Amino acid sequence: MDFRRYQREARQTNRIPTDADEITPLLGLAGEAGELLSEYKKHLRDREVHPLRPDRIEEELGDLLWYISTVATHFDLDLDKIAEKNLVKARDRWAELHGTPREPFDKRAKERLPRQFDVHFVESKTDQQVQVRGFVGAQQVGDPLTDNAYIDDGYRFHDVFHLGYAAVLGWSPVTRALLKRKRKSNKKVDNVEDGGRAIAIEEGISAYVFEYARDHQWLKGATRVDSDLLKMIKTATRHLEVNECTASEWERAILAGFEAWRTIDKHRGGWVHVDLDKRKITATRLKPQL
């Protein structure tokens, strides 16, 4: 049975008064969820006396489905479309990438990000202020950075996060600007994808995720981040090319970036290796051996 047929036939069995507002089926949905939880509660309390019976679970799930269908009908929604959109959402959040890798966003551009490169972060102190400079080879990239804070929290190394986005997502307007790889040969792309607004969005994401990580032990040992955080990021970037990347990919970029950042922060500098082909970022205290 497909969802459309179920919704159609469930509608024919609906005896809720037509003048009842939407709270009635919603209360029914809550009540049936309570019945399911009650079954589990009795099992936890009585164990062998009250085993979890698949037929009872099946019955309660069926009642839940009926009320879900009724709520959807009340709001003139298609249950089949709801199910399809939910699977898209679940895949975006949890599915691992398989098969042919996504084409790089700059595949057809003249100004491509290098597929592999190293960045050397060097810390120095001047006028009682700690600064960090990044170097690719002998060339300094970007301006010296400080924490811009009253306390030493390591934010001066936050370019590592941008490198993480570049490595895992293949996207980072900030990294493009630092490496002078903005796609100026295409004025529209340069303005929208590599311009000031996109850079500001990426910087905002980095700052927001940094505060989230501060409250979660700097993500040490973490294998997941909060879904609401990823949803915010997806919303902020929905008009950009990176919207093609899934929430799961963003999660990997964040975790990989913080793993590298923790190494660089611990040693007050070091080397970060970026590999866009392998979609990896790694950090070491000493220069990587070729």
Residue pairs with C-beta under 8 A, 6 or more apart in sequence:
2 80
3 69
3 79
3 80
3 82
3 83
4 78
4 79
4 80
6 65
6 69
6 79
7 69
7 72
7 73
7 78
7 79
7 80
10 66
10 69
10 70
10 73
11 69
11 70
11 73
13 66
14 70
14 73
16 24
16 25
16 28
16 70
17 24
22 71
22 74
22 75
25 67
25 70
25 71
25 74
26 71
28 67
28 70
29 64
29 67
29 68
29 71
32 60
32 63
32 64
32 67
33 64
35 60
35 63
36 57
36 60
36 61
36 64
39 52
39 56
39 57
39 60
40 52
42 50
43 50
43 51
43 52
68 79
69 79
72 78
72 79
72 82
91 246
92 234
92 246
92 247
92 248
93 227
93 230
93 246
93 247
93 248
94 248
95 246
95 248
96 248
97 246
97 248
97 249
101 279
102 170
102 244
102 245
104 112
104 113
104 170
104 276
105 170
105 171
105 193
105 241
105 242
105 244
106 112
106 113
106 170
106 181
106 183
109 183
109 185
109 186
109 189
110 183
110 185
111 176
111 181
111 182
111 183
111 184
111 185
112 181
113 166
113 170
113 172
113 175
113 176
113 179
113 181
113 276
114 179
114 181
114 276
115 275
115 276
115 277
116 273
116 274
116 275
116 276
116 277
117 136
117 179
117 273
117 274
118 136
118 271
118 272
118 273
118 274
118 287
118 288
119 134
119 135
119 136
119 141
119 159
119 163
119 271
119 272
119 274
120 134
120 135
120 136
120 269
120 270
120 271
120 287
121 132
121 133
121 134
121 135
121 157
121 159
121 160
121 264
121 269
121 270
121 271
121 272
122 132
122 133
122 134
122 135
122 269
123 130
123 131
123 132
123 156
123 268
123 269
124 130
124 131
124 132
124 133
125 131
129 146
130 146
130 147
130 152
130 156
131 144
131 145
131 146
131 156
132 144
132 145
132 146
132 156
132 157
132 269
133 140
133 144
133 145
134 140
134 141
134 142
134 159
134 178
135 141
136 179
141 178
141 179
142 159
142 177
142 178
145 156
145 157
145 158
145 159
146 156
147 153
147 154
147 155
147 156
148 155
149 155
153 214
154 261
154 265
155 210
157 261
157 264
157 265
158 206
158 207
158 210
158 261
159 174
159 178
160 257
160 260
160 261
160 264
160 272
160 281
160 283
161 206
161 209
161 210
161 254
161 257
161 258
161 261
162 172
162 174
162 175
162 178
162 202
162 206
163 172
163 175
163 257
163 260
163 272
163 274
163 281
164 253
164 254
164 256
164 257
164 258
164 260
164 281
165 171
165 172
165 175
165 202
165 253
165 257
166 172
166 175
166 274
166 276
167 253
167 256
167 274
167 275
167 276
167 279
167 280
167 281
168 249
168 252
168 253
168 256
168 257
168 279
168 280
168 281
169 242
169 245
169 249
169 250
169 253
170 276
170 279
171 240
171 241
171 242
171 245
172 202
173 182
173 193
173 194
173 195
173 198
173 199
173 202
174 199
174 202
174 203
175 181
176 182
176 183
176 194
177 194
177 199
182 190
182 194
183 189
183 190
183 193
183 194
184 190
192 198
192 239
192 240
193 240
193 241
198 240
201 236
201 237
201 240
204 236
205 233
205 236
205 237
208 229
208 232
209 229
209 233
209 254
212 225
212 226
212 229
213 219
213 258
216 222
216 225
218 258
218 261
218 262
219 225
219 254
219 255
219 258
219 259
220 262
222 255
223 255
224 251
225 251
225 254
225 255
227 247
230 247
230 250
230 251
231 247
233 247
233 250
234 243
234 247
234 250
237 243
252 279
256 280
256 281
257 281
259 283
260 272
260 281
260 282
260 283
261 283
263 270
263 283
263 284
263 285
264 270
264 272
264 283
267 285
269 285
270 283
270 284
270 285
270 286
271 283
271 284
271 285
271 286
271 287
271 288
272 281
272 282
272 283
273 281
273 282
273 283
273 284
273 288
274 281
275 281
